[in-house]
Structure formats: C-alpha cells, structure tokens
Amino acid sequence: MSPTNNLLTLKEARDQMASFVAAYKPSKSIERREIKIDPVDMLSWLSCQKDDVKIYGANQSDTVSIAGIGQAACLTDIRIGNLKNIFKQLRHLLSPQHPYLQWYGGFCFDERHQDADWEEFGAYRFVIPRFELAAQSGKMIFCCNLVGRENIKGILRQLAGIQVNVPSFVEARKNSLNTTILRRSDQPDSKFWKRDVDHILSDTSVEKVVLARKTALHFKQAPDPWAMLRQLKAVTPNSYHFAFQFKKAVFLGASPERLYRRYQRSIESEALAGTMPNTTDPKILQNSDKNRHEHALVVNAIDDSFKEFCSAFSKDKQPGILTLPNGHHLITKFQGQLKDGVNDEDILQFLHPTPALGGAPRKQAMDIIRKLEGFSRGWYGAPIGYVGLDWAEFVVGIRSGLARGKNLSVFAGAGIVQGSEAQSEWDEVENKISNFIKIIR
C-alpha cells in the first residue's frame, strides 16, 4: 500500500517510471520525469545499487541533497583545455522546462599533474545521472533523465534492477564499517615533510605554499564507501558532504569551504585559512600573526578577483571564526554582483586555486607544489559541485579521500608561511585527517 500521505513508494515510482521510459522518442534535449515519493535514506539506497556511476551531495545544513546512479549524459576529458567550451556544452542541455536538472562533477586540481589513481575522473568530469533521488526540506522526488538516441531496453533493465527495499536511516546507522587498518603510510613521511617545509621557507619568491600530504590506508576488507560517508557525516556537521563513484574508485569527503555560489548575477565566496585545534581558545587564533597573515593572503586574492568580475561587492570587515569538530578556522565572507558577460568559466579562472589551496604568488607556488609533491592531488583541493540553468555552486574538495577496494588515500594540506614550523604543520594535517581515522578505528 502507498503511505498515508498519498506519496508513492519508491517501488511504485519505479514501476510508474517504466511507462515514461517505454514511451520515449529520440530527442536532442533532455526529457525528464519527476515523481514525488515517500522519502528513503539516500546513502542506503546508493549502497544497494549495482551501478558503477554513483553520486551524492548535500549542503552544509543537510536540508538539500541528491543521490544519482548511472549517467544520461557525461562530459569529460584528460585535459581541461578551454573552460568556456566546457560550460557552453554544460549549458546546452539545461532548460527552464526542468528547473531541478543539474550537472554534477568537478575538475582536477592541476591538469599538468595527473596520475593513474585518478584515471576515471579525468581532468574534469560532469554527469547528468540516469536516475536521481533529490530531497529538500524533507520532501523527495525520484527522477529519470533521457537524451538523444537511447537504448530503451537497456534502460528498462537498469530501472528494473534498481533496489527499492532500502534500509532506513536508523537501521543503516547501526552498521559500523567493520574493518581493520592493516597498514598506513604517509607521503611524504615526517622526515621529508620537514625537508619540504624548510625548502619552502628558504624560497624568497613565495609568501605561501600549501603543502599536501597523502596518507594511504590499507584495510583487511574493502569498506563500504557509503557507510564511510554516513559515519563521516555524523562527525562533520556544518560541512558539504559529497561522493563521486566512477567505476571502482570513490572520491568522498566533508568540505567546510565554498569556492563560490552563483545565482543569476549574484555571487558569494569565502576565504577560509588559518587553523588551530578546537581545544585552543579562538581568541588565540584571531590574535595569531602567522594565521592572520596566512588568511590575509587568501582574502587579498579573492578581493582582487571580485574587483575583476564584479560591478559591486562587499566583504566582512574582520575575519570571523568558523568552529568545526576538529578545529577553528578564520573565515571572511564575500558577496557581489557580477559584471555583464561574466560567466562561471571566468569566475573559476580567477578563483582557482586560491592561496588557501595553492599559495601566493600563484604561479610560483604551483611550480613548487609540482616539484615537491610526489603524487597527483586529483580532485583533492579542486572545484567540485553542480551547474544548473542559471546557477552554479562549487566547493573545494578538501577533507577528502579516494577509496578503491581495500585502499583509502586521505588528503590534507597546510599553508606554509614565514613563522611555520614543520612539526606543528604536520600536526595540523594530522588533525585534518582525524575524522577519517576516527570513523574506521
């Protein structure tokens, strides 16, 4: 029977969606069907599905979230090339007829430094899921997207294979990750970390370089990345939670940092840099010359960018404190009105990477990062998010990890400026990855 609120169950919606798919005629635009359903637990739903493309995203307050499987459309390449062409292609399939339709995906941190670990992700990859669950303020829809000459029989088989007996949030929460860490390695290790920090501090061509570390964990058995994300959500409130699975690799995390959000001609961004453990009095962070300098470099860079692409903008007069479970951060928020003709490709060109993830000056810092870091950051520290008809939002892919089978690589970085000490910066990185460590111990 249907729920008493007259919403369809997921099974009923799946059966009804089959009629929409069967009746589809080839179209150059997206054909989309949305059915209101009784809400189900998204992470449980994703964990149950067999597709090798799965996507999840939720805003900071967890009031808006999406889960997708399969892909109706995909845009990807091993080189970024021209951002304008990428966004032109993304906008091509968007239509006022489907206001909830969005592309989901992201870019790599540095297209000049990629490796096989990130092969499935490419320099960029954006998808429109074949099937979606989308939720806002407790209400949910089940969606199907079709475009071009589709294999209708194959899609109907995929639809019939969607698991609809989904464990509830309460049931799923009872299940732990049930795995054991067998080995851990850090790249660089503490010895080479100190060497790299000293190298940066001796280089007078840069004011700041963000040095990243890759911590590789090997498990006794492959953990469920969706259970991992559930546990991560529990210990990282007030963060953007995300996961992108392409084939056997899953990039997931809990980022506190928005790169920018655009709605029509309005834009918001924020500088998030300068960190201390939350056992420290926030006033110590606010009065720290080293942290205030590190933060000011990011503020100044965003300020310069907003001057280029905004007709008017404002920012916080003084940095505030953002307190998260594992630390205090200095934060300065920006908001503005875009100049005519400025689009997402222009905004990304100016903003990424900010000195919060790259350094200052940008070019010199990026050269040092390429020289010192012996691994590809992939999508770590890069813009990930969604693009809609007249809006877009990208967060910075930090506090994140790449899961593949029995292996998980966790990434975190620290801003190296004059006054930095190798051991304290190492400890800061350790603190940033602690949420991943605590959920799997």
GUMIMAR-328914 format. One record per residue (C-alpha): chain; x, y, z; residue number from 1. Coordinates in pm, 1 decimal. Layout:
// residues N
   kette          X          Y          Z    nr
       A          X          Y          Z   NUM
...
//
This chain:
// residues 441
   kette          X          Y          Z    nr
       A        0.0        0.0        0.0     1
       A      103.1      360.6      -51.6     2
       A      195.1      571.0      252.0     3
       A      -92.9      751.7      419.8     4
       A       30.7     1086.9      285.4     5
       A      -56.3      961.5      -66.6     6
       A      304.0      979.0     -184.1     7
       A      423.6      685.4     -391.6     8
       A      665.9      433.3     -253.1     9
       A      995.8      403.8     -437.6    10
       A      877.9       72.7     -584.3    11
       A      555.8      230.8     -711.3    12
       A      751.4      521.4     -857.9    13
       A      993.5      280.7    -1027.2    14
       A      703.8       92.1    -1186.4    15
       A      539.2      416.6    -1298.9    16
       A      870.2      544.1    -1440.9    17
       A      886.1      241.1    -1671.0    18
       A      593.1      379.8    -1871.0    19
       A      777.3      709.6    -1920.9    20
       A     1090.4      530.2    -2041.5    21
       A      898.5      295.7    -2273.2    22
       A      719.2      588.9    -2439.5    23
       A     1038.1      791.4    -2500.6    24
       A     1113.2      915.8    -2852.3    25
       A     1464.3     1035.5    -2950.5    26
       A     1514.5     1399.6    -2857.3    27
       A     1803.4     1648.7    -2881.1    28
       A     1700.7     1796.3    -2546.4    29
       A     1671.3     1630.3    -2208.7    30
       A     1344.0     1454.1    -2135.3    31
       A     1296.2     1433.4    -1759.5    32
       A     1031.0     1280.9    -1538.1    33
       A      999.1     1364.2    -1168.8    34
       A      777.6     1168.1     -930.2    35
       A      713.3     1269.2     -570.2    36
       A      785.9      982.0     -334.9    37
       A      787.0      893.8       29.8    38
       A     1147.0      971.6      139.3    39
       A     1404.8      695.2      165.9    40
       A     1757.5      702.3      307.6    41
       A     1981.4      813.2       19.3    42
       A     2308.5      659.4      136.0    43
       A     2138.3      325.4      197.9    44
       A     1985.5      348.8     -148.9    45
       A     2323.2      415.9     -310.5    46
       A     2488.0      133.4     -118.2    47
       A     2226.0     -109.5     -251.7    48
       A     2269.7      -20.2     -619.9    49
       A     2497.8     -207.8     -863.1    50
       A     2577.5       81.1    -1099.3    51
       A     2940.1      186.2    -1141.7    52
       A     2847.6      557.0    -1151.3    53
       A     2705.9      692.2     -826.0    54
       A     2690.1     1048.6     -695.8    55
       A     2593.7     1207.4     -365.6    56
       A     2588.3     1566.4     -247.5    57
       A     2439.6     1753.9       48.4    58
       A     2458.1     2116.4      156.8    59
       A     2600.9     2236.5      488.4    60
       A     2269.9     2216.5      672.1    61
       A     2178.2     1881.6      513.1    62
       A     1844.4     2030.4      402.9    63
       A     1915.0     1979.8       31.3    64
       A     2067.5     1659.4     -103.3    65
       A     2085.1     1445.6     -417.0    66
       A     2178.4     1089.0     -498.7    67
       A     2226.0      969.2     -855.2    68
       A     2311.5      647.7    -1037.6    69
       A     2411.8      585.5    -1396.6    70
       A     2454.9      864.6    -1647.3    71
       A     2222.9     1007.8    -1909.9    72
       A     2496.7     1247.7    -2021.5    73
       A     2866.6     1275.2    -1948.3    74
       A     3125.1     1538.8    -2034.1    75
       A     3488.2     1452.8    -1960.9    76
       A     3842.0     1473.8    -2097.4    77
       A     4203.1     1420.0    -1991.0    78
       A     4274.4     1790.6    -2046.7    79
       A     4069.2     2091.0    -1939.2    80
       A     4152.5     2299.2    -2243.0    81
       A     3904.9     2585.0    -2284.4    82
       A     3676.1     2636.7    -1983.6    83
       A     3438.7     2842.7    -2198.2    84
       A     3375.9     2543.9    -2426.2    85
       A     3314.2     2315.0    -2128.4    86
       A     3049.4     2539.7    -1976.2    87
       A     2893.2     2603.9    -2316.5    88
       A     2837.5     2230.3    -2351.3    89
       A     2704.4     2203.1    -1996.4    90
       A     2453.3     2482.1    -2055.9    91
       A     2337.1     2328.3    -2384.2    92
       A     2118.5     2061.3    -2221.5    93
       A     1979.8     2279.9    -1941.9    94
       A     1627.9     2417.5    -1987.5    95
       A     1368.0     2624.7    -1798.3    96
       A     1136.7     2329.5    -1858.3    97
       A     1333.1     2131.9    -1596.7    98
       A     1436.8     2370.5    -1317.3    99
       A     1577.1     2090.8    -1096.9   100
       A     1802.0     1948.4    -1368.1   101
       A     2172.8     1988.4    -1291.6   102
       A     2512.2     1857.2    -1393.8   103
       A     2727.1     1718.6    -1111.0   104
       A     3103.6     1683.1    -1118.6   105
       A     3430.1     1865.4    -1086.1   106
       A     3778.1     1945.9    -1207.5   107
       A     4121.3     1820.2    -1112.2   108
       A     4343.6     2044.8     -903.2   109
       A     4619.1     2067.2    -1163.6   110
       A     4580.6     1925.6    -1513.2   111
       A     4959.7     1928.5    -1555.3   112
       A     4996.9     1676.3    -1274.5   113
       A     4770.4     1372.0    -1310.5   114
       A     4832.8     1002.2    -1244.7   115
       A     4666.1      663.4    -1281.8   116
       A     4498.1      681.9     -939.4   117
       A     4257.7      939.4    -1083.3   118
       A     4216.1      792.3    -1431.3   119
       A     3836.7      753.2    -1407.7   120
       A     3792.1     1116.9    -1304.2   121
       A     3984.7     1283.2    -1584.0   122
       A     4090.5     1645.7    -1583.3   123
       A     3719.2     1710.7    -1541.9   124
       A     3403.4     1504.6    -1542.8   125
       A     3041.6     1613.5    -1522.5   126
       A     2738.2     1386.1    -1541.9   127
       A     2362.4     1408.5    -1551.0   128
       A     2253.2     1094.2    -1364.3   129
       A     2021.8      848.0    -1533.7   130
       A     1818.8      813.0    -1214.6   131
       A     1813.9     1051.7     -918.6   132
       A     1672.7     1100.0     -575.5   133
       A     1650.7     1468.6     -484.3   134
       A     1544.0     1594.5     -143.2   135
       A     1469.1     1935.9        0.5   136
       A     1337.2     2008.3      348.2   137
       A     1210.4     1654.3      395.3   138
       A     1041.5     1618.5       54.2   139
       A     1179.4     1384.6     -212.6   140
       A     1143.4     1315.7     -583.5   141
       A     1254.9     1022.1     -796.1   142
       A     1378.0     1130.4    -1139.4   143
       A     1477.3      983.1    -1473.4   144
       A     1671.8     1165.9    -1745.4   145
       A     1675.7     1067.5    -2114.0   146
       A     1850.0     1233.7    -2408.5   147
       A     1930.8     1151.0    -2770.4   148
       A     1907.5      800.4    -2912.4   149
       A     1871.1      587.7    -2603.5   150
       A     1888.0      211.3    -2559.3   151
       A     1538.5      185.2    -2415.8   152
       A     1556.7     -187.3    -2345.4   153
       A     1881.1     -140.2    -2155.8   154
       A     1740.1      147.9    -1952.6   155
       A     1429.3      -53.3    -1866.3   156
       A     1655.0     -335.9    -1743.3   157
       A     1854.0      -85.1    -1538.0   158
       A     1530.9       56.2    -1395.7   159
       A     1400.6     -289.3    -1307.3   160
       A     1731.3     -361.5    -1133.2   161
       A     1707.4      -62.7     -900.1   162
       A     1687.0     -187.9     -544.1   163
       A     1380.6      -46.4     -368.8   164
       A     1393.9     -232.1      -36.0   165
       A     1615.6       28.4      125.5   166
       A     1718.3        9.7      493.2   167
       A     1605.3      307.5      697.3   168
       A     1848.2      562.4      838.2   169
       A     1812.5      408.6     1184.0   170
       A     1879.5       56.5     1053.0   171
       A     2176.3      164.8      841.8   172
       A     2330.6      369.7     1122.8   173
       A     2359.7       56.4     1335.8   174
       A     2602.9      -93.8     1085.4   175
       A     2963.4        0.3     1156.2   176
       A     3235.6       -2.4      892.5   177
       A     3352.9     -333.0     1040.8   178
       A     3704.5     -314.2      901.6   179
       A     4060.0     -300.6     1031.5   180
       A     4354.1      -89.6      916.7   181
       A     4642.0     -323.8      833.2   182
       A     4893.9      -68.4      711.1   183
       A     4939.4      306.2      695.4   184
       A     5195.2      511.3      502.7   185
       A     5240.5      887.3      462.3   186
       A     5369.7     1062.9      152.9   187
       A     5580.5     1248.6      239.7   188
       A     5677.7     1094.4      572.7   189
       A     5773.0     1323.2      862.6   190
       A     6140.1     1336.3      761.8   191
       A     6073.0     1450.1      405.9   192
       A     5790.8     1676.2      525.0   193
       A     6042.3     1871.6      732.2   194
       A     6276.3     1888.6      434.5   195
       A     5998.3     2024.8      211.3   196
       A     5881.8     2280.5      469.6   197
       A     6239.1     2404.9      513.4   198
       A     6273.8     2429.1      135.5   199
       A     5960.6     2643.9      110.2   200
       A     6065.2     2870.4      396.7   201
       A     6402.1     2931.4      231.0   202
       A     6244.7     3031.3     -101.6   203
       A     6206.8     3410.2     -110.4   204
       A     5995.9     3400.5     -431.2   205
       A     5683.0     3288.5     -241.2   206
       A     5483.2     3415.9       54.8   207
       A     5283.8     3096.0       97.5   208
       A     5275.6     2741.5      -36.9   209
       A     5010.7     2488.1       60.2   210
       A     5191.2     2158.8      108.3   211
       A     4970.7     1850.0       90.3   212
       A     5015.6     1502.5      231.9   213
       A     4870.5     1173.0      111.4   214
       A     4800.2      917.3      382.4   215
       A     4743.2      568.9      240.5   216
       A     4541.1      321.8      448.2   217
       A     4512.1      -46.7      360.7   218
       A     4225.7     -246.4      513.7   219
       A     4167.6     -609.9      592.2   220
       A     3849.1     -593.1      384.7   221
       A     3709.7     -332.9      147.6   222
       A     3495.6      -82.1      338.0   223
       A     3160.8       33.1      201.8   224
       A     3228.1      394.0       94.3   225
       A     2863.7      487.5      151.6   226
       A     2878.8      359.7      509.4   227
       A     3204.5      553.8      542.4   228
       A     3032.8      870.7      421.0   229
       A     2748.3      815.5      667.0   230
       A     2995.4      792.3      954.3   231
       A     3180.5     1096.1      820.4   232
       A     2857.6     1297.7      816.5   233
       A     2799.1     1208.1     1179.7   234
       A     3131.0     1359.3     1291.0   235
       A     3147.4     1656.1     1048.9   236
       A     2833.4     1868.1     1084.8   237
       A     2810.0     2203.6      903.3   238
       A     3007.7     2073.4      606.6   239
       A     2934.9     1999.7      242.4   240
       A     2924.5     1621.4      206.1   241
       A     2994.3     1459.8     -129.6   242
       A     3089.0     1137.6     -305.1   243
       A     3159.7     1058.4     -669.6   244
       A     3196.4      695.9     -777.2   245
       A     3327.3      625.6    -1126.6   246
       A     3382.8      253.4    -1183.7   247
       A     3569.2      118.6     -878.5   248
       A     3701.4      447.4     -736.3   249
       A     3508.4      673.7     -498.3   250
       A     3612.0     1028.2     -408.2   251
       A     3435.0     1136.3      -89.6   252
       A     3464.8     1398.6      176.3   253
       A     3326.6     1665.6      405.2   254
       A     3439.8     2008.8      293.0   255
       A     3384.1     2318.7      508.0   256
       A     3486.4     2550.8      224.0   257
       A     3273.0     2701.5      -51.1   258
       A     3468.8     2826.6     -352.8   259
       A     3169.5     3020.1     -484.6   260
       A     2795.4     3009.5     -528.1   261
       A     2629.8     3195.7     -813.4   262
       A     2258.5     3256.5     -852.1   263
       A     2181.4     3457.1    -1164.9   264
       A     2412.6     3763.2    -1131.2   265
       A     2473.5     3734.0     -755.9   266
       A     2784.7     3561.8     -624.6   267
       A     2911.7     3451.9     -283.0   268
       A     3256.3     3328.7     -186.3   269
       A     3469.2     3297.7      124.3   270
       A     3826.1     3294.5      242.4   271
       A     3893.9     3003.3      478.4   272
       A     4252.2     2988.2      600.8   273
       A     4427.6     2993.7      934.9   274
       A     4363.2     2695.5     1158.9   275
       A     4406.1     2585.2     1518.6   276
       A     4270.2     2283.8     1709.6   277
       A     3935.0     2344.2     1875.0   278
       A     4098.4     2281.3     2211.7   279
       A     4256.2     2624.3     2160.2   280
       A     4083.8     2946.8     2265.3   281
       A     3952.1     3106.2     1939.5   282
       A     4096.6     3440.6     2051.7   283
       A     4445.4     3291.0     2020.4   284
       A     4371.6     3214.4     1654.0   285
       A     4235.8     3564.9     1595.3   286
       A     4547.5     3717.9     1752.0   287
       A     4798.6     3488.6     1579.8   288
       A     5016.7     3693.8     1342.9   289
       A     5111.1     3384.4     1144.8   290
       A     4749.2     3273.0     1093.4   291
       A     4621.9     3624.6     1024.1   292
       A     4890.4     3666.1      757.9   293
       A     4801.7     3331.0      601.4   294
       A     4434.6     3430.5      600.0   295
       A     4504.4     3778.2      459.4   296
       A     4675.6     3627.7      155.5   297
       A     4354.2     3442.8       66.6   298
       A     4135.6     3746.7      138.7   299
       A     4350.2     3965.9      -83.4   300
       A     4342.3     3716.1     -369.4   301
       A     3962.0     3684.6     -359.9   302
       A     3934.4     4062.4     -323.2   303
       A     4141.2     4107.4     -640.1   304
       A     3923.5     3854.4     -825.4   305
       A     3598.5     4020.1     -719.6   306
       A     3733.8     4354.3     -840.8   307
       A     3783.4     4197.8    -1182.5   308
       A     3446.1     4029.6    -1230.8   309
       A     3205.2     4220.0    -1003.5   310
       A     3038.7     4556.2    -1061.1   311
       A     2997.4     4587.3     -683.5   312
       A     3085.4     4366.8     -386.1   313
       A     3133.3     4364.7      -10.8   314
       A     3317.7     4151.6      241.8   315
       A     3338.3     4106.6      616.3   316
       A     3541.6     4382.3      777.5   317
       A     3720.7     4139.5     1007.3   318
       A     3773.5     3761.6      991.1   319
       A     3525.9     3557.4     1187.9   320
       A     3570.5     3216.9     1347.4   321
       A     3427.7     2900.3     1194.1   322
       A     3435.2     2623.3     1453.6   323
       A     3416.1     2266.5     1332.0   324
       A     3456.5     1944.6     1532.2   325
       A     3831.2     1925.2     1472.1   326
       A     3934.2     2289.7     1458.7   327
       A     3878.8     2663.8     1449.4   328
       A     3923.8     2844.6     1118.6   329
       A     3944.3     3210.7     1022.2   330
       A     3673.0     3295.4      769.5   331
       A     3589.7     3606.5      566.8   332
       A     3276.8     3607.4      350.8   333
       A     3230.5     3792.2       20.5   334
       A     2920.0     3876.3     -180.2   335
       A     2878.7     4072.5     -500.1   336
       A     2704.6     4141.5     -830.7   337
       A     2869.7     4010.2    -1145.5   338
       A     2951.8     4232.5    -1438.5   339
       A     2759.7     4171.0    -1760.6   340
       A     2916.7     3893.7    -1963.8   341
       A     3094.8     3728.7    -1671.3   342
       A     3015.9     3357.3    -1651.1   343
       A     3121.1     3055.5    -1445.8   344
       A     3423.7     2989.0    -1663.8   345
       A     3554.1     3338.9    -1587.0   346
       A     3490.9     3302.1    -1214.6   347
       A     3674.5     2970.1    -1194.5   348
       A     3964.4     3106.7    -1396.1   349
       A     4011.6     3384.6    -1140.3   350
       A     3941.2     3195.0     -818.3   351
       A     4103.1     2852.8     -856.7   352
       A     4328.2     2780.1     -685.6   353
       A     4303.3     3038.5     -409.9   354
       A     4604.8     3075.7     -179.7   355
       A     4410.5     2854.8       63.6   356
       A     4497.4     2553.0     -156.2   357
       A     4776.4     2673.3     -382.8   358
       A     4974.5     2962.6     -248.2   359
       A     5095.0     3312.0     -329.5   360
       A     5206.6     3417.8     -577.8   361
       A     5002.0     3151.8     -758.0   362
       A     5241.9     3056.7    -1037.1   363
       A     5550.0     3025.4     -816.8   364
       A     5354.8     2830.5     -553.9   365
       A     5216.7     2588.1     -813.3   366
       A     5566.8     2530.4     -951.3   367
       A     5689.6     2437.5     -602.3   368
       A     5391.7     2208.5     -541.2   369
       A     5462.1     2023.0     -867.4   370
       A     5827.7     1990.2     -771.8   371
       A     5783.9     1874.3     -412.3   372
       A     5465.8     1666.4     -404.0   373
       A     5531.7     1319.0     -535.8   374
       A     5164.7     1241.8     -603.7   375
       A     4874.5     1386.6     -800.1   376
       A     4613.9     1569.1     -595.7   377
       A     4349.7     1467.1     -848.6   378
       A     4020.7     1617.7     -733.9   379
       A     4155.6     1691.6     -385.8   380
       A     4158.3     2069.3     -332.2   381
       A     3979.6     2120.4     -664.9   382
       A     3639.4     2270.9     -755.7   383
       A     3356.6     2016.7     -728.3   384
       A     2984.4     2089.0     -738.6   385
       A     2690.0     2138.7     -969.5   386
       A     2582.1     2355.2    -1261.5   387
       A     2216.5     2443.3    -1319.6   388
       A     2027.6     2660.4    -1564.9   389
       A     2116.7     2995.7    -1410.2   390
       A     2311.8     2896.9    -1103.9   391
       A     2619.3     2704.7    -1000.2   392
       A     2799.1     2615.5     -681.7   393
       A     3148.0     2477.3     -631.9   394
       A     3309.0     2374.7     -307.3   395
       A     3675.4     2299.4     -251.4   396
       A     3735.6     1924.0     -237.4   397
       A     3921.4     1919.3       93.2   398
       A     3885.3     1690.1      399.7   399
       A     3859.2     1417.2      139.9   400
       A     3977.1     1073.2       37.7   401
       A     3992.9      838.1     -260.0   402
       A     3861.8      488.2     -188.8   403
       A     3946.8      195.8     -415.2   404
       A     3880.8     -157.4     -296.1   405
       A     4077.8     -224.7       22.4   406
       A     4267.9      104.3       -5.8   407
       A     4184.5      457.9      102.5   408
       A     4406.5      758.6       32.3   409
       A     4326.9     1055.3      257.1   410
       A     4448.9     1401.9      157.1   411
       A     4509.7     1714.7      363.4   412
       A     4740.1     2013.4      348.7   413
       A     4883.3     2300.9      547.7   414
       A     4973.7     2654.5      445.8   415
       A     5346.5     2715.7      483.4   416
       A     5433.2     3081.0      552.6   417
       A     5709.2     3255.0      742.7   418
       A     5661.4     3154.0     1105.8   419
       A     5553.1     2799.1     1015.9   420
       A     5715.5     2508.8     1199.5   421
       A     5734.8     2169.1     1031.4   422
       A     5609.0     1972.8     1332.8   423
       A     5312.0     2199.6     1403.6   424
       A     5212.8     2192.5     1034.4   425
       A     5242.5     1813.4     1035.4   426
       A     5017.7     1803.8     1341.9   427
       A     4767.2     2032.9     1166.3   428
       A     4744.7     1789.8      874.0   429
       A     4706.3     1500.1     1118.1   430
       A     4421.3     1686.5     1284.1   431
       A     4252.5     1746.5      947.8   432
       A     4252.4     1376.1      858.2   433
       A     4145.4     1270.7     1208.3   434
       A     3777.8     1248.3     1110.6   435
       A     3859.7      972.8      861.6   436
       A     4081.1      792.8     1111.0   437
       A     3828.6      801.0     1394.2   438
       A     3538.1      658.4     1188.7   439
       A     3730.5      348.8     1083.2   440
       A     3904.8      259.9     1406.7   441
//
